[in-house]
Amino acid sequence: RRVREAVVSTQSTGGSSLVVVNSSPLSESHILLLPSPKRCLNQRLTIDAVELGLSFITSCSDPDTRVVFNSLRAFASINHLHLHAYKCSTSLPIESAPVEHIVDCCYKLSDYPIPGFVFELQTDTVLLAKSVFTAVEVLQDQDIPHNMMITYGDPCAQTNTKEVPDPVLRVCLWPVKPSDQLPLDELLFRPAVCELSGHILLHDLDLFQTITEPQIVNTLKINAFEEKQFQEIVDSV
């Protein structure tokens, strides 16, 4: 008997969207978010898709929930528009990574293996989605593959208080090298969006037991833009 995978259908200004069970979960509560599935869109971010991801994670009110996206040539598994949502009870390095301010709610990673943008929720998710999508469009216009994670993390702006700050919504966006041009024989794992965030997925027990942090960093750097190339993208945003 065929099991129905659709969990719920939602309505927004961008049309109807589906929340679907992932048949190959990588973690607890792993589902797919399908923006406007009847439109048969390719795996190319739209502002409606960004808004859907933000709306989903804020409605969950669960800091363990992450929403992620891999573009084509950035290890997307299939060419239809979808985002992943899953739970991970462990904090990830990207959620406390230091940043430098660029403009408004847009920052850039300052001490991280892979250069990238961090956008922080300051007022409402609609404005945040517009800011994120401005950067996404720059990458799309230049045919630059990219990965995105929506998560909760440390506030981007530094505070003088000694109290532990409340987590804020972070949208992390990485421009990366085309996956079909990477030296696959040098990769210890597939550096997709989860791996870029510090959630390293390994499918080999021996590798899991022996891999070191420098090896992880080196594998991530194979996929990274050079700092000069990244700065050119920053100047375009």
C-alpha positions as CSV (number, residue, x, y, z in Angstrom):
1,R,0.0,0.0,0.0
2,R,1.4,3.4,-1.0
3,V,2.0,5.7,1.9
4,R,1.1,9.3,1.3
5,E,4.1,11.6,2.0
6,A,2.4,15.0,2.1
7,V,2.0,16.3,5.7
8,V,0.3,19.6,5.2
9,S,-0.4,22.2,2.5
10,T,0.0,25.9,3.2
11,Q,-1.2,29.1,1.5
12,S,0.8,32.3,1.1
13,T,1.1,35.2,-1.4
14,G,3.4,33.0,-3.4
15,G,0.8,30.3,-3.8
16,S,0.3,26.9,-2.1
17,S,3.2,25.0,-0.7
18,L,3.6,21.5,0.6
19,V,5.4,20.0,3.6
20,V,6.5,16.5,2.7
21,V,8.1,13.6,4.6
22,N,11.7,13.0,3.4
23,S,12.0,9.3,2.5
24,S,15.8,9.5,3.1
25,P,16.1,11.4,6.4
26,L,19.5,12.5,7.6
27,S,18.3,13.5,11.1
28,E,15.2,13.7,13.3
29,S,12.1,15.2,11.8
30,H,13.6,15.6,8.4
31,I,11.0,17.0,6.0
32,L,11.0,18.9,2.6
33,L,9.4,22.3,2.0
34,L,8.0,22.5,-1.5
35,P,7.2,26.1,-2.6
36,S,4.4,26.2,-5.2
37,P,5.0,22.6,-6.4
38,K,2.3,22.8,-9.2
39,R,4.5,25.4,-10.9
40,C,7.2,22.8,-11.4
41,L,10.0,25.2,-10.6
42,N,13.7,24.3,-10.9
43,Q,16.0,24.3,-7.9
44,R,16.6,28.0,-8.0
45,L,15.7,30.1,-5.0
46,T,12.9,32.5,-5.2
47,I,11.9,35.2,-2.6
48,D,8.8,33.1,-1.9
49,A,11.0,30.1,-1.1
50,V,13.1,32.2,1.3
51,E,10.0,33.6,3.0
52,L,8.6,30.0,3.3
53,G,11.8,28.9,5.0
54,L,11.7,31.8,7.4
55,S,8.0,31.4,8.1
56,F,8.4,27.7,8.8
57,I,11.3,28.1,11.3
58,T,9.8,31.0,13.2
59,S,6.5,29.1,13.5
60,C,8.3,26.1,14.9
61,S,9.8,28.3,17.7
62,D,12.4,25.5,18.2
63,P,16.1,26.4,18.2
64,D,16.9,22.8,17.2
65,T,15.2,23.3,13.8
66,R,17.2,24.2,10.8
67,V,16.1,25.0,7.2
68,V,18.6,24.5,4.5
69,F,19.0,24.8,0.7
70,N,21.5,23.5,-1.9
71,S,21.5,25.1,-5.3
72,L,22.3,23.3,-8.5
73,R,26.0,22.6,-8.8
74,A,26.2,23.0,-5.0
75,F,25.2,19.4,-4.3
76,A,21.4,19.7,-4.8
77,S,20.1,16.2,-5.1
78,I,17.3,16.8,-7.5
79,N,16.2,19.7,-9.8
80,H,12.9,20.8,-8.4
81,L,12.5,23.7,-6.0
82,H,12.7,22.4,-2.4
83,L,14.2,23.2,1.0
84,H,15.1,20.8,3.7
85,A,14.0,21.2,7.4
86,Y,15.4,19.0,10.1
87,K,16.2,19.0,13.8
88,C,19.7,18.8,15.4
89,S,20.0,19.1,19.2
90,T,23.7,20.1,19.0
91,S,24.8,23.7,18.4
92,L,26.7,24.2,15.2
93,P,29.9,26.3,14.6
94,I,28.1,28.6,12.2
95,E,25.7,29.7,14.9
96,S,28.4,31.4,16.9
97,A,30.9,32.3,14.1
98,P,32.1,35.9,14.4
99,V,31.1,38.3,11.7
100,E,31.8,41.8,10.3
101,H,29.1,44.2,9.5
102,I,28.5,45.1,5.8
103,V,25.2,47.0,5.7
104,D,21.9,46.9,7.6
105,C,21.2,43.3,8.6
106,C,24.0,41.9,6.3
107,Y,27.3,40.7,7.7
108,K,30.1,38.5,6.5
109,L,31.9,35.7,8.2
110,S,35.3,36.9,9.6
111,D,36.9,33.8,11.0
112,Y,35.5,30.7,9.3
113,P,36.9,28.1,6.8
114,I,34.5,29.2,4.1
115,P,33.7,32.9,3.3
116,G,30.0,33.7,3.4
117,F,27.2,36.1,4.3
118,V,25.2,36.1,7.5
119,F,21.8,38.0,7.7
120,E,20.2,38.7,11.0
121,L,16.5,39.1,11.8
122,Q,16.1,42.7,13.1
123,T,12.5,43.7,12.5
124,D,10.4,41.3,10.5
125,T,10.9,38.3,8.2
126,V,9.7,40.0,5.1
127,L,12.5,42.6,5.2
128,L,15.0,39.8,6.1
129,A,13.8,37.8,3.1
130,K,14.3,40.8,0.8
131,S,17.8,41.4,2.1
132,V,18.8,37.7,1.7
133,F,17.3,37.5,-1.8
134,T,19.2,40.6,-2.9
135,A,22.4,38.6,-2.3
136,V,20.9,35.5,-3.8
137,E,20.1,37.3,-7.1
138,V,23.7,38.6,-7.3
139,L,24.9,34.9,-7.2
140,Q,22.2,33.7,-9.6
141,D,23.0,36.5,-12.1
142,Q,26.7,35.4,-12.1
143,D,25.8,31.7,-12.1
144,I,27.5,31.1,-8.8
145,P,26.4,28.0,-6.9
146,H,25.4,28.6,-3.3
147,N,24.1,27.0,-0.1
148,M,21.8,28.5,2.5
149,M,21.0,27.7,6.1
150,I,18.4,29.4,8.3
151,T,19.1,28.8,12.0
152,Y,19.2,30.4,15.4
153,G,22.5,31.7,16.7
154,D,24.4,34.4,18.5
155,P,23.5,38.1,17.8
156,C,25.7,39.5,15.1
157,A,26.2,42.8,16.9
158,Q,28.5,42.6,19.9
159,T,27.1,43.5,23.3
160,N,28.9,44.6,26.5
161,T,26.7,42.6,28.8
162,K,28.0,39.5,30.5
163,E,24.7,37.8,30.3
164,V,24.2,35.1,27.7
165,P,22.2,36.7,24.9
166,D,19.0,35.2,23.5
167,P,19.5,33.4,20.2
168,V,18.5,35.3,17.1
169,L,17.5,34.1,13.6
170,R,20.5,33.9,11.3
171,V,20.4,33.2,7.5
172,C,23.8,32.0,6.3
173,L,24.6,32.1,2.6
174,W,27.8,30.7,1.0
175,P,28.9,31.1,-2.6
176,V,30.8,28.0,-3.5
177,K,32.7,26.5,-6.4
178,P,30.7,24.3,-8.9
179,S,30.5,20.8,-7.5
180,D,31.1,19.3,-10.9
181,Q,34.5,21.0,-11.0
182,L,35.8,19.9,-7.6
183,P,38.6,17.3,-7.3
184,L,36.3,14.5,-5.9
185,D,39.3,12.3,-5.1
186,E,40.5,14.9,-2.6
187,L,37.2,15.2,-0.8
188,L,36.7,13.2,2.4
189,F,33.0,14.0,2.4
190,R,30.5,16.0,0.3
191,P,30.7,19.6,1.4
192,A,27.0,20.6,1.0
193,V,25.1,23.0,3.2
194,C,25.1,20.9,6.4
195,E,28.8,20.4,6.2
196,L,29.4,24.1,5.6
197,S,27.6,24.8,8.9
198,G,29.8,22.4,10.8
199,H,27.3,19.5,10.8
200,I,29.6,16.9,9.1
201,L,27.8,13.9,7.6
202,L,30.0,10.8,7.3
203,H,28.9,7.5,5.8
204,D,32.1,5.5,6.5
205,L,32.7,4.2,10.0
206,D,36.5,4.1,9.6
207,L,36.5,7.7,8.5
208,F,34.2,8.8,11.3
209,Q,36.6,7.3,13.8
210,T,39.8,8.7,12.4
211,I,38.9,12.1,10.7
212,T,40.5,15.2,12.3
213,E,39.5,18.8,12.5
214,P,42.3,20.0,10.1
215,Q,41.1,17.4,7.6
216,I,37.5,18.7,7.9
217,V,38.7,22.3,7.4
218,N,40.8,21.3,4.4
219,T,37.9,19.6,2.7
220,L,35.7,22.6,3.3
221,K,38.3,24.9,1.9
222,I,38.4,22.9,-1.4
223,N,34.9,24.1,-1.9
224,A,35.5,27.7,-0.8
225,F,35.8,30.9,-2.8
226,E,39.0,32.7,-2.4
227,E,38.7,35.7,-0.2
228,K,39.4,38.1,-3.1
229,Q,36.7,36.5,-5.2
230,F,34.3,36.7,-2.2
231,Q,35.0,40.4,-1.7
232,E,34.1,41.0,-5.3
233,I,30.7,39.5,-4.6
234,V,30.4,41.6,-1.4
235,D,31.0,44.7,-3.4
236,S,28.2,43.7,-5.8
237,V,25.6,43.2,-3.0
